[in-house]
């Protein structure tokens, strides 16, 4: 299934329970509404009239994360902060998952390294010890052992 594929409420609950998500003693629907109010999961989307809502497939993963954080004893505020931090990180990383951008980053890194090597060899830029500094000292060490 695709991460953004919409699944009906009953399917989400069934898959979440299969993934060991504990909805507590109340109705799972009410728990999901509560998580929506806390902005931990998105609002349900409706697909037609008189139809209960649908959630994206990725909500199941989010429910597992919430379950793990609750099991660790985190407060609601701590869970909210953790989710926000993860979402911020995901928004930064997501573009890097595109093959074309990765190619550009790698190519840019190679060009940068080659440029630094050339500038260092031409003594335009000095980064640490040069070969001239290292080679004579190696020669001195070798002379210590005739």
Phi, psi and omega per residue, in radians:
X1 nan 2.568 3.104
X2 -1.411 2.565 -3.078
X3 -0.998 -0.643 -3.077
X4 -1.669 0.052 3.113
X5 -1.096 2.328 -3.119
X6 -1.483 2.302 3.102
X7 -2.104 2.524 -3.134
X8 -1.185 2.827 -3.049
X9 -0.932 -0.822 -3.118
X10 -1.083 -0.669 3.133
X11 -1.176 -0.728 3.104
X12 -1.049 -0.825 -3.122
X13 -1.092 -0.778 -3.129
X14 -1.076 -0.821 -3.131
X15 -1.185 -0.633 3.127
X16 -1.145 -0.768 3.108
X17 -1.100 -0.679 3.099
X18 -1.091 -0.522 3.120
X19 -1.550 0.263 3.075
X20 1.250 0.480 3.042
X21 -1.424 2.253 -3.126
X22 -1.726 2.026 3.137
X23 -1.552 0.062 3.133
X24 1.398 -2.860 -3.061
X25 -1.442 -0.384 -3.097
X26 -1.435 -2.984 3.119
X27 -1.315 2.321 3.105
X28 -0.973 -0.623 3.124
X29 -0.998 -0.764 3.139
X30 -1.163 -0.643 3.103
X31 -1.114 -0.740 3.121
X32 -1.131 -0.682 3.079
X33 -1.100 -0.703 3.122
X34 -1.113 -0.772 3.116
X35 -1.110 -0.579 3.089
X36 -1.158 -0.740 3.119
X37 -1.094 -0.558 3.112
X38 -1.430 -0.028 -3.096
X39 1.121 0.530 3.086
X40 -1.521 -0.493 3.062
X41 -2.334 2.784 -3.109
X42 -1.322 2.917 3.043
X43 -1.170 2.618 3.079
X44 -1.139 2.620 3.042
X45 -1.932 2.451 -3.139
X46 -1.695 2.441 3.097
X47 -2.059 1.297 3.133
X48 1.915 2.989 -3.130
X49 -1.352 2.613 3.060
X50 0.936 0.562 3.130
X51 -2.057 2.353 3.066
X52 -1.108 2.874 -3.023
X53 -1.238 2.944 3.114
X54 -2.224 2.542 3.079
X55 -2.071 2.676 3.018
X56 -1.191 2.655 -3.096
X57 -0.984 -0.585 -3.083
X58 -1.119 -0.267 3.124
X59 -1.054 -0.539 3.120
X60 -1.072 -0.770 3.084
X61 -1.086 -0.701 3.136
X62 -1.116 -0.705 3.122
X63 -1.098 -0.646 3.087
X64 -1.153 -0.698 3.106
X65 -1.101 -0.799 3.127
X66 -1.046 -0.774 3.129
X67 -1.020 -0.817 -3.133
X68 -1.079 -0.751 -3.132
X69 -1.161 -0.685 3.094
X70 -1.150 -0.700 3.114
X71 -1.085 -0.512 3.110
X72 -1.397 -0.078 3.085
X73 1.529 0.284 3.138
X74 -1.252 2.587 3.088
X75 -1.376 2.926 3.108
X76 -1.031 -0.712 3.112
X77 -1.100 -0.720 3.117
X78 -1.143 -0.691 3.102
X79 -1.122 -0.765 3.111
X80 -1.021 -0.808 3.134
X81 -1.100 -0.703 3.129
X82 -1.117 -0.775 3.138
X83 -1.119 -0.764 3.119
X84 -1.069 -0.738 3.133
X85 -1.090 -0.771 -3.140
X86 -1.153 -0.666 3.116
X87 -1.168 -0.687 3.108
X88 -1.109 -0.769 3.122
X89 -1.104 -0.745 -3.133
X90 -1.105 -0.663 3.129
X91 -1.185 -0.465 3.070
X92 -1.346 -0.727 -3.040
X93 -1.390 -0.553 -3.031
X94 -0.896 -0.815 3.126
X95 -1.087 -0.477 -3.130
X96 -1.246 -0.249 -3.139
X97 -1.360 -0.227 3.131
X98 -1.366 2.241 -3.030
X99 -1.005 -0.742 -3.090
X100 -1.100 -0.721 3.124
X101 -1.173 -0.703 3.104
X102 -1.045 -0.726 3.116
X103 -1.050 -0.765 -3.130
X104 -1.131 -0.686 3.139
X105 -1.145 -0.785 3.139
X106 -1.112 -0.803 3.133
X107 -1.073 -0.742 3.104
X108 -1.092 -0.696 3.100
X109 -1.112 -0.735 3.124
X110 -1.116 -0.780 3.125
X111 -1.085 -0.712 3.123
X112 -1.096 -0.810 3.136
X113 -1.089 -0.762 3.122
X114 -1.098 -0.716 3.120
X115 -1.081 -0.755 3.126
X116 -1.110 -0.743 3.129
X117 -1.071 -0.814 -3.127
X118 -1.116 -0.805 -3.139
X119 -1.107 -0.605 3.100
X120 -1.226 -0.751 3.133
X121 -1.124 -0.617 3.120
X122 -1.442 0.029 -3.139
X123 1.025 0.525 3.042
X124 -1.440 -0.620 3.097
X125 -2.154 2.389 3.109
X126 -2.011 2.046 3.123
X127 -2.045 1.782 3.106
X128 1.151 -2.563 -3.115
X129 -1.430 2.436 3.071
X130 -1.594 3.045 3.100
X131 -1.054 -0.615 -3.127
X132 -1.113 -0.594 3.119
X133 -1.304 -0.619 -3.043
X134 -1.412 -0.770 -3.031
X135 -1.101 -0.814 3.099
X136 -1.046 -0.654 -3.135
X137 -1.183 -0.575 3.060
X138 -1.145 -0.680 3.119
X139 -1.110 -0.678 3.113
X140 -1.125 -0.701 3.120
X141 -1.143 -0.639 -3.134
X142 -1.207 -0.630 -3.140
X143 -1.192 -0.374 3.114
X144 -1.142 -0.397 -3.130
X145 -2.053 1.440 -3.096
X146 -1.200 nan nan
